[in-house]
Amino acid sequence: MNELPILERVRRRLAAGTSEPTPHTVAAALRAEHHVAGSGTVLALVDQLRSETRGAGLLDPLLTTPDVTDVLVNGPDEVYLDRGRGLEKTAVRFADEESVRRLAQRLAAQAGRRLDDASPWVDARLGDGTRLHAVLAPLARPGTLISLRVPARRSFSLAELRAAGSLTDETAEVLQRVVAARAAFVVTGGTGSGKTTLLAALLAEVDPAERLVIVEDATELRPDHPHVVGLEARPANVEGAGLVTVRDLVRQALRMRPDRLVVGEVRGAEVVDLLAALNTGHEGGCGTLHANSTVDVPARFEALGVAAGLPREAVHSQLASSLDLVIHLARGREGVRQVEQIAVLQRDRDGLVTCLPALSSGSGGVERGPGHERLELVLG
């Protein structure tokens, strides 16, 4: 045991005696280990041990960094954060792989989830809204992986997104018209492209007299609007019971008199109920969808719908009559998230839906595409 670092030896003694880390208990453990230490060392050990049992430990300062959106741990020696300018490697280091594993398991336990060799990954939401995903080694390399998605501390307005360079004057005006016209739309893009941020800004533009019902797998949307109610999915517990899916909640939301039905992220069988809802008079519905470009959106809906049991033709038929627009976001080389394209949907002679670019942002400004005339018709 004496070959172990003193921190680990003290940790084991406290665990064996089920003692909380205090100056008194840590000093006693040091004496039992025949280790001489000053008050400064004792207090440092207390702080270290307490950080391992509260909050996110060593990651807490990163999670409270201004503008941070993600904190990523790749084993004990690589910790990154993203605050809107791409990934930045931090100076945070864990003592060893076991320290990362303990943190991942403790965070999972805080969310009421199990994380061990029999169940080596977890996807959950912590009490403060932070989204946790973790995979234990040896499945993960170079060690246990922890991904923390930090919820937005505040919502941004369209004007603020315009000032940040995410929108041009023309795209900002068009998006305001999209909301006012009660057009149905999806915001698309890759991970971290700003889909949720833009959708929240658009929902803030909705008439205050309207009721927003938001369905999400994990609560992220916090629009600045006076009448918002939310439904959040729930995973099964360790016994396999209690599962509530997004699809279940979409059906419930339809009975809650929504003026606007919002699905935070369309990524499963809920696509069937969403398309059905948008075809039954629920105007202005919206959500987000992972897609590489507007051209890929019909194929994404097709894949999700067919997987949920809808025939291909039915997916395209409902898509053509329920969705009006696609707003696509991309992150530029300098890390700035920008509305790259606004596209309209069009049904071809063969019955399949395609996306036509209406407005595209480039180095030369905003360019109008073949779908611009149809966009003006949608927006009235």
C-alpha positions as CSV (number, residue, x, y, z in Angstrom):
1,M,0.0,0.0,0.0
2,N,2.9,2.4,0.8
3,E,3.8,2.4,-2.9
4,L,0.6,4.2,-3.7
5,P,0.5,8.0,-3.8
6,I,-0.4,9.6,-0.5
7,L,-3.8,10.9,-1.8
8,E,-4.9,7.4,-2.8
9,R,-3.8,6.0,0.6
10,V,-5.7,8.7,2.5
11,R,-8.7,8.2,0.2
12,R,-8.8,4.4,1.0
13,R,-8.5,5.0,4.7
14,L,-11.4,7.4,4.6
15,A,-13.5,5.0,2.5
16,A,-12.8,2.2,4.9
17,G,-13.9,4.3,7.8
18,T,-16.8,5.8,5.9
19,S,-15.5,9.2,7.0
20,E,-16.1,12.6,5.3
21,P,-12.9,14.5,4.2
22,T,-12.3,17.1,6.9
23,P,-9.1,18.6,8.2
24,H,-9.4,16.3,11.3
25,T,-10.1,13.0,9.4
26,V,-7.4,13.7,6.7
27,A,-4.8,14.6,9.4
28,A,-5.7,11.4,11.2
29,A,-5.3,9.4,8.0
30,L,-1.9,11.0,7.3
31,R,-0.7,10.1,10.8
32,A,-1.9,6.5,10.3
33,E,0.1,6.4,7.2
34,H,3.2,7.7,9.1
35,H,3.2,10.7,6.8
36,V,4.2,14.1,8.2
37,A,2.4,17.0,6.6
38,G,1.8,20.7,7.4
39,S,-1.6,22.4,7.6
40,G,-1.3,23.6,4.0
41,T,-0.9,20.0,2.7
42,V,-3.8,18.8,4.8
43,L,-6.1,21.5,3.5
44,A,-5.1,20.9,0.0
45,L,-5.9,17.2,0.4
46,V,-9.2,18.1,1.9
47,D,-10.1,20.3,-1.1
48,Q,-9.0,17.6,-3.5
49,L,-11.0,14.9,-1.8
50,R,-14.1,17.1,-1.4
51,S,-14.0,18.0,-5.1
52,E,-14.2,14.3,-5.9
53,T,-17.5,13.9,-4.0
54,R,-19.3,17.1,-4.9
55,G,-20.5,18.5,-8.2
56,A,-18.3,17.6,-11.2
57,G,-15.0,17.8,-9.2
58,L,-12.1,19.1,-11.3
59,L,-14.5,20.0,-14.1
60,D,-16.6,22.4,-12.1
61,P,-14.5,25.5,-13.0
62,L,-14.8,24.6,-16.7
63,L,-18.5,24.1,-16.5
64,T,-18.9,27.6,-15.0
65,T,-16.6,29.2,-17.7
66,P,-18.5,32.0,-19.5
67,D,-20.0,30.9,-22.8
68,V,-18.9,27.3,-22.4
69,T,-21.2,24.8,-24.3
70,D,-19.3,21.5,-23.9
71,V,-16.6,19.9,-21.7
72,L,-15.0,16.8,-23.0
73,V,-12.8,14.3,-21.1
74,N,-10.6,11.9,-23.1
75,G,-9.1,9.8,-20.3
76,P,-7.0,11.4,-17.5
77,D,-4.7,13.6,-19.6
78,E,-6.9,15.3,-22.1
79,V,-9.7,17.7,-21.1
80,Y,-11.2,20.1,-23.6
81,L,-13.9,22.8,-23.6
82,D,-15.8,24.6,-26.3
83,R,-17.0,28.2,-25.7
84,G,-18.0,28.9,-29.3
85,R,-14.6,29.1,-30.9
86,G,-14.0,25.4,-31.4
87,L,-12.3,22.9,-29.0
88,E,-9.6,24.2,-26.6
89,K,-7.4,21.9,-24.6
90,T,-7.3,22.8,-21.0
91,A,-4.7,22.4,-18.2
92,V,-7.0,20.2,-16.2
93,R,-5.5,16.7,-15.6
94,F,-6.8,13.8,-13.5
95,A,-4.5,11.7,-11.3
96,D,-5.2,8.5,-13.2
97,E,-7.8,6.5,-15.2
98,E,-9.5,5.4,-11.9
99,S,-10.2,9.1,-11.0
100,V,-12.0,9.6,-14.4
101,R,-14.0,6.4,-13.9
102,R,-15.0,7.4,-10.4
103,L,-16.2,10.8,-11.6
104,A,-18.2,9.3,-14.5
105,Q,-19.9,6.8,-12.1
106,R,-20.6,9.5,-9.5
107,L,-22.2,11.8,-12.1
108,A,-24.3,8.9,-13.5
109,A,-25.4,8.1,-9.9
110,Q,-26.5,11.7,-9.5
111,A,-28.8,11.2,-12.5
112,G,-30.1,8.0,-11.1
113,R,-28.4,5.9,-13.7
114,R,-26.1,2.9,-13.5
115,L,-22.6,2.9,-14.9
116,D,-20.3,-0.1,-14.5
117,D,-18.7,-3.0,-16.5
118,A,-22.2,-4.6,-17.0
119,S,-23.6,-1.2,-18.3
120,P,-20.5,0.6,-19.6
121,W,-22.2,3.7,-21.1
122,V,-24.8,6.2,-19.9
123,D,-26.7,9.1,-21.5
124,A,-28.5,11.2,-18.8
125,R,-29.4,14.7,-17.6
126,L,-28.0,16.0,-14.4
127,G,-30.0,18.1,-11.9
128,D,-28.8,21.4,-13.3
129,G,-29.8,20.5,-16.9
130,T,-26.3,19.5,-18.0
131,R,-26.4,16.6,-20.4
132,L,-24.0,13.7,-19.5
133,H,-22.7,11.0,-21.8
134,A,-20.0,8.7,-20.6
135,V,-18.3,5.4,-21.8
136,L,-16.0,3.4,-19.6
137,A,-12.7,2.0,-20.6
138,P,-11.6,-0.4,-22.0
139,L,-14.5,0.1,-24.5
140,A,-13.4,3.7,-24.8
141,R,-9.9,4.9,-25.6
142,P,-7.5,6.4,-24.4
143,G,-9.5,6.0,-21.2
144,T,-13.0,6.6,-19.8
145,L,-14.7,9.3,-21.9
146,I,-17.0,11.9,-20.5
147,S,-19.0,14.4,-22.5
148,L,-20.9,17.2,-20.8
149,R,-23.2,19.5,-22.8
150,V,-23.9,22.6,-20.8
151,P,-27.4,24.1,-21.1
152,A,-27.6,27.7,-22.3
153,R,-27.6,30.1,-19.3
154,R,-29.7,32.5,-21.3
155,S,-31.5,32.8,-24.6
156,F,-30.3,34.9,-27.5
157,S,-32.5,37.1,-29.6
158,L,-32.4,37.3,-33.3
159,A,-30.8,40.8,-33.0
160,E,-28.0,39.3,-30.8
161,L,-27.4,36.5,-33.3
162,R,-27.3,39.1,-36.1
163,A,-24.7,41.1,-34.1
164,A,-22.6,37.9,-33.6
165,G,-22.5,37.3,-37.3
166,S,-24.8,34.3,-37.3
167,L,-27.4,36.1,-39.4
168,T,-27.3,38.8,-42.1
169,D,-29.9,41.6,-42.2
170,E,-31.8,39.8,-45.0
171,T,-31.8,36.3,-43.3
172,A,-32.9,37.9,-40.0
173,E,-35.8,39.6,-41.7
174,V,-36.8,36.4,-43.5
175,L,-36.7,34.4,-40.3
176,Q,-39.0,36.9,-38.6
177,R,-41.4,36.5,-41.5
178,V,-41.2,32.7,-41.1
179,V,-42.4,32.9,-37.5
180,A,-45.1,35.5,-38.3
181,A,-46.4,33.4,-41.3
182,R,-46.7,30.3,-39.0
183,A,-44.7,28.3,-41.5
184,A,-43.6,24.8,-40.4
185,F,-39.9,24.4,-40.4
186,V,-36.9,22.4,-39.2
187,V,-33.5,23.8,-38.2
188,T,-30.7,21.5,-39.4
189,G,-27.0,21.2,-39.0
190,G,-24.3,19.2,-37.4
191,T,-23.5,18.8,-33.7
192,G,-22.6,22.1,-32.1
193,S,-23.8,24.2,-35.1
194,G,-26.2,26.2,-33.0
195,K,-29.5,24.6,-33.9
196,T,-31.0,24.9,-30.4
197,T,-29.8,28.5,-29.9
198,L,-31.4,29.6,-33.2
199,L,-34.6,27.7,-32.6
200,A,-35.0,29.3,-29.1
201,A,-34.4,32.7,-30.7
202,L,-37.1,32.1,-33.3
203,L,-39.6,30.8,-30.6
204,A,-39.0,34.1,-28.7
205,E,-40.5,35.9,-31.8
206,V,-43.8,34.0,-31.5
207,D,-46.8,36.1,-30.4
208,P,-47.0,36.1,-26.6
209,A,-50.7,35.1,-26.8
210,E,-49.7,31.7,-28.3
211,R,-49.0,28.6,-26.2
212,L,-45.7,26.7,-27.0
213,V,-45.6,23.0,-26.1
214,I,-42.0,21.7,-26.3
215,V,-41.1,18.0,-26.4
216,E,-37.5,17.1,-25.9
217,D,-35.4,14.0,-25.1
218,A,-33.5,16.3,-22.7
219,T,-34.5,19.8,-21.8
220,E,-32.4,22.3,-23.7
221,L,-34.8,24.8,-25.2
222,R,-35.4,27.8,-23.0
223,P,-37.1,30.4,-25.3
224,D,-37.8,33.9,-23.9
225,H,-41.6,33.6,-24.2
226,P,-44.3,34.0,-21.6
227,H,-46.2,30.8,-22.3
228,V,-44.0,27.7,-22.6
229,V,-44.7,24.2,-21.3
230,G,-42.3,21.4,-21.7
231,L,-42.3,17.6,-21.8
232,E,-39.1,15.6,-21.3
233,A,-38.5,11.9,-22.2
234,R,-37.4,9.5,-19.5
235,P,-35.1,6.4,-19.9
236,A,-35.9,3.1,-18.4
237,N,-34.6,2.5,-14.9
238,V,-32.2,-0.3,-13.9
239,E,-35.1,-2.8,-13.8
240,G,-36.0,-1.8,-17.4
241,A,-39.3,-0.1,-16.4
242,G,-40.5,3.5,-16.6
243,L,-39.5,4.3,-20.2
244,V,-41.2,7.3,-21.7
245,T,-40.2,8.1,-25.3
246,V,-40.4,11.3,-27.3
247,R,-43.0,9.6,-29.5
248,D,-45.2,9.1,-26.4
249,L,-44.8,12.7,-25.5
250,V,-45.6,14.0,-28.9
251,R,-49.0,12.2,-28.7
252,Q,-49.6,13.8,-25.2
253,A,-48.6,17.2,-26.5
254,L,-51.3,17.1,-29.1
255,R,-53.9,16.9,-26.3
256,M,-52.5,20.0,-24.6
257,R,-53.9,22.6,-27.0
258,P,-50.6,23.7,-28.5
259,D,-50.5,26.8,-30.7
260,R,-47.0,25.7,-31.7
261,L,-45.8,22.1,-31.3
262,V,-42.0,22.0,-31.0
263,V,-39.9,18.8,-31.0
264,G,-36.5,19.7,-29.7
265,E,-34.8,17.1,-31.9
266,V,-36.3,14.7,-34.4
267,R,-34.3,11.6,-34.4
268,G,-36.6,8.6,-34.0
269,A,-40.0,7.2,-34.4
270,E,-41.6,10.5,-33.2
271,V,-41.2,11.7,-36.8
272,V,-44.4,9.7,-37.6
273,D,-46.5,11.6,-35.0
274,L,-44.9,14.9,-35.8
275,L,-45.7,14.7,-39.5
276,A,-49.2,13.6,-38.7
277,A,-49.7,16.5,-36.3
278,L,-48.4,19.0,-38.8
279,N,-50.9,17.6,-41.3
280,T,-53.9,18.1,-38.9
281,G,-54.0,21.9,-38.6
282,H,-51.1,22.5,-36.1
283,E,-49.5,25.3,-38.0
284,G,-46.1,26.7,-37.1
285,G,-44.7,23.5,-35.8
286,C,-40.9,23.2,-35.7
287,G,-37.9,21.3,-34.4
288,T,-34.3,20.4,-35.1
289,L,-32.8,17.7,-37.2
290,H,-29.2,16.5,-37.7
291,A,-28.3,16.8,-41.4
292,N,-25.2,17.7,-43.5
293,S,-27.1,20.0,-45.8
294,T,-30.6,20.9,-46.9
295,V,-30.3,18.5,-49.8
296,D,-30.0,15.6,-47.3
297,V,-33.1,16.5,-45.2
298,P,-35.7,14.5,-47.3
299,A,-33.5,11.4,-47.1
300,R,-33.1,11.9,-43.3
301,F,-36.9,12.0,-42.9
302,E,-37.3,9.0,-45.2
303,A,-34.8,7.0,-43.1
304,L,-36.5,7.9,-39.8
305,G,-40.0,7.3,-41.2
306,V,-39.3,4.0,-42.8
307,A,-37.5,2.8,-39.7
308,A,-40.7,3.7,-37.8
309,G,-42.8,1.6,-40.1
310,L,-44.1,4.2,-42.7
311,P,-43.8,3.3,-46.4
312,R,-41.4,5.5,-48.3
313,E,-44.2,7.0,-50.4
314,A,-46.2,7.9,-47.2
315,V,-43.2,9.7,-45.7
316,H,-42.7,11.9,-48.7
317,S,-46.4,12.5,-49.1
318,Q,-46.7,13.7,-45.5
319,L,-43.5,15.6,-45.7
320,A,-44.6,17.5,-48.8
321,S,-47.9,18.6,-47.1
322,S,-46.6,19.3,-43.6
323,L,-43.2,21.0,-43.8
324,D,-42.6,24.3,-45.5
325,L,-38.9,25.3,-44.9
326,V,-35.5,24.1,-43.9
327,I,-33.1,26.4,-42.1
328,H,-29.5,25.0,-42.3
329,L,-26.7,26.1,-40.0
330,A,-23.0,25.5,-40.3
331,R,-19.9,26.4,-38.3
332,G,-17.3,28.3,-40.3
333,R,-13.6,27.8,-40.1
334,E,-13.3,30.5,-37.5
335,G,-15.9,28.8,-35.3
336,V,-18.7,31.2,-36.1
337,R,-22.1,29.5,-36.4
338,Q,-24.0,30.9,-39.3
339,V,-27.3,30.3,-41.2
340,E,-25.9,28.9,-44.4
341,Q,-29.1,28.3,-46.3
342,I,-32.8,28.6,-46.2
343,A,-34.6,26.1,-48.5
344,V,-38.1,25.2,-49.5
345,L,-39.6,21.8,-50.1
346,Q,-40.9,20.7,-53.5
347,R,-42.5,17.4,-54.6
348,D,-41.3,16.1,-57.9
349,R,-43.3,14.2,-60.5
350,D,-42.2,10.9,-59.0
351,G,-43.7,11.9,-55.7
352,L,-40.4,12.4,-53.9
353,V,-39.7,15.6,-52.0
354,T,-36.5,17.6,-52.7
355,C,-35.2,20.8,-51.2
356,L,-34.7,23.9,-53.3
357,P,-32.2,26.6,-52.1
358,A,-34.0,29.9,-51.6
359,L,-31.4,31.9,-49.8
360,S,-27.7,31.0,-49.4
361,S,-25.0,32.9,-47.5
362,G,-21.6,33.0,-48.9
363,S,-18.5,35.2,-49.0
364,G,-20.2,37.5,-51.5
365,G,-23.3,37.9,-49.3
366,V,-26.8,36.4,-49.6
367,E,-27.7,34.8,-52.9
368,R,-31.2,34.0,-54.1
369,G,-31.7,30.4,-55.4
370,P,-34.3,28.6,-57.5
371,G,-36.6,28.3,-54.5
372,H,-36.8,32.0,-53.7
373,E,-40.1,32.6,-55.5
374,R,-41.7,29.6,-53.6
375,L,-40.3,31.0,-50.3
376,E,-42.1,34.3,-50.9
377,L,-45.3,32.4,-51.6
378,V,-44.9,30.5,-48.3
379,L,-44.3,33.7,-46.4
380,G,-47.2,35.5,-48.0
